[in-house]
Amino acid sequence: MPRRVTEALYSWEEAGALAKDRTRWRIIPASIWWAIWKERNSKCFEGIENSVQDVKLNCILLLCFWCNQLYSNDTASIVDVLDSI
């Protein structure tokens, strides 16, 4: 297990070396961390705690949203990226 964020990103980059679309592959850690950060803020500041499944769903929805913004609704490729995880 990586002990630092930089180590996690480096190992993620290595794992995605053969990914079809490296740009989308690189967006995945950011969407995971953003979803966790939003969940943390929701719990700390609003007293709202979501289930793990809801956090996962929020992460996937965020990834799809960001990819749609970059790639003009190319959902087939987004599904390919999710399948490669």
ChimeraX attribute file (.defattr): number of C-alpha atoms within 10 A of each C-alpha:
attribute: neighborCount
match mode: 1-to-1
recipient: residues
	/A:1	6
	/A:2	10
	/A:3	7
	/A:4	9
	/A:5	9
	/A:6	10
	/A:7	12
	/A:8	14
	/A:9	15
	/A:10	13
	/A:11	14
	/A:12	15
	/A:13	15
	/A:14	11
	/A:15	12
	/A:16	18
	/A:17	12
	/A:18	10
	/A:19	17
	/A:20	13
	/A:21	14
	/A:22	13
	/A:23	12
	/A:24	20
	/A:25	21
	/A:26	15
	/A:27	14
	/A:28	22
	/A:29	15
	/A:30	15
	/A:31	20
	/A:32	17
	/A:33	12
	/A:34	16
	/A:35	22
	/A:36	17
	/A:37	12
	/A:38	13
	/A:39	20
	/A:40	16
	/A:41	14
	/A:42	14
	/A:43	13
	/A:44	11
	/A:45	9
	/A:46	9
	/A:47	9
	/A:48	11
	/A:49	14
	/A:50	11
	/A:51	9
	/A:52	11
	/A:53	9
	/A:54	13
	/A:55	17
	/A:56	14
	/A:57	13
	/A:58	19
	/A:59	21
	/A:60	18
	/A:61	14
	/A:62	19
	/A:63	23
	/A:64	21
	/A:65	15
	/A:66	17
	/A:67	20
	/A:68	14
	/A:69	11
	/A:70	12
	/A:71	13
	/A:72	9
	/A:73	14
	/A:74	13
	/A:75	14
	/A:76	8
	/A:77	15
	/A:78	20
	/A:79	11
	/A:80	13
	/A:81	17
	/A:82	14
	/A:83	8
	/A:84	12
	/A:85	10
